[in-house]
């Protein structure tokens, strides 16, 4: 969808780890999962289709198992899912995925609540902070393939879940995304709005990223620029 210099890639990579904290997901492994999801959408090979599980928890556990196997090398992906660029930072991947660092982030979240929470009820929000990354992914993949309407016939169960597609920064316009996965704008109709795309346009305007013209998105990237996963 866009090109970014190596320096900015490292900046966003670090920011991803720092903001995800205890639920940090290694970008290269997540990129493989995402590519598999598009290739095998809503089939038994899909790592997180809701149509093969009784509830969202079972889907999350299955996705986590596939993710761990990819990270450990027990289940290496087919070459087609890794042949294009996937961002890697081995040191940060190892540190960010370590249990001690996850626990440290969890303790820091707890301390913020300990200092500022006006009542004990607020502590019920802590599990969301601990697992925000997987929870967000589960919501997008469960709801985005079960509830809503379709603009396109993609051969799968992908849906546009309005108005939550707007609230989730465009992520729940899954039917649109599966129809044209290289299009940075997930919105298609007048009442659909993708805030993430608007942010990307600003980043493009100030030359932090360079959006690739839709007709050229499959072109190779040269020099000191890399293709974002």
Order of alpha helices (4+ residues) and beta strands (2+ residues): beta-alpha-alpha-alpha-alpha-alpha-alpha-alpha-alpha-alpha-alpha-beta-beta
